[in-house]
Amino acid sequence: MTMTKAAGVLPAIGAMCALLLFPLVPTAQAQEAPDAMVKRVSQDMLATIKGDPLIQAGNEARIREVIEVKLIPHFDFPRMTALAMGKNWRAATPEQQKRLADEFKSLLVRTYSGALTKYRDETIDYKPLRMNPTDTDVTVRTVVVKSGGQPIQMDYSLTKGADGWKVYDVIIGGVSLVTNYRDEFNNQVQSGGVDGLIKTLSDRNKGVAAK
């Protein structure tokens, strides 16, 4: 699967991922339970999508602005990129890893920003969280319900670090957002090395940005 085809195959995954746009929160909320955080911020984002006239009009610059402010600080993009890279992550230098994470972040943000404009009447059903007090890696399970459409299971994988809980994967209908790119990334590394993958991602992002 080419990078372009991957972008076309995953609009639903990217759109669902974009629902989890986290507002900047005070330090006192850093230890908020992961399921409570997911509920709070997803409800906030749904309200933003439905209430922002620029987003509803399809203004992708506004959508990217919202994503940059509300999503980026609360997703673990290095870990997401490492998952997408698989064994090839260890072959990359620290500088290459940083560039890969930056380009992968841009790819996800830019590719799926347009999908946000399609949201109108979605509601979210939040499932009870199963975790122990000492757990540092959990899955928050939800179901997205759209009037007239089939419910879609959307699960968030989160890890707890020094600065609180962060999302490192979103699984839509059993399909992982980040590992779905693994075959593509592996093929790029085999054909052009890590630098070749970085260039492919960079070129893709420039192409999206030019639209």
HELIX and SHEET records of a PDB file:
HELIX    1   1 MET A    3  VAL A    9  1                                   7    
HELIX    2   2 PRO A   11  LEU A   19  1                                   9    
HELIX    3   3 THR A   27  GLN A   29  5                                   3    
HELIX    4   4 PRO A   34  GLY A   51  1                                  18    
HELIX    5   5 PRO A   53  GLN A   56  1                                   4    
HELIX    6   6 GLU A   60  LYS A   70  1                                  11    
HELIX    7   7 ILE A   72  HIS A   74  5                                   3    
HELIX    8   8 PHE A   77  MET A   85  1                                   9    
HELIX    9   9 GLY A   86  ALA A   91  5                                   6    
HELIX   10  10 PRO A   94  TYR A  112  1                                  19    
HELIX   11  11 SER A  113  LYS A  118  5                                   6    
HELIX   12  12 THR A  179  TYR A  181  5                                   3    
HELIX   13  13 ARG A  182  ALA A  209  1                                  28    
SHEET    1   A 5 THR A 123  TYR A 126  0                                        
SHEET    2   A 5 ASP A 137  VAL A 145 -1                                        
SHEET    3   A 5 ILE A 152  GLY A 161 -1                                        
SHEET    4   A 5 GLY A 164  ILE A 172 -1                                        
SHEET    5   A 5 VAL A 175  SER A 176 -1                                        
END                                                                             
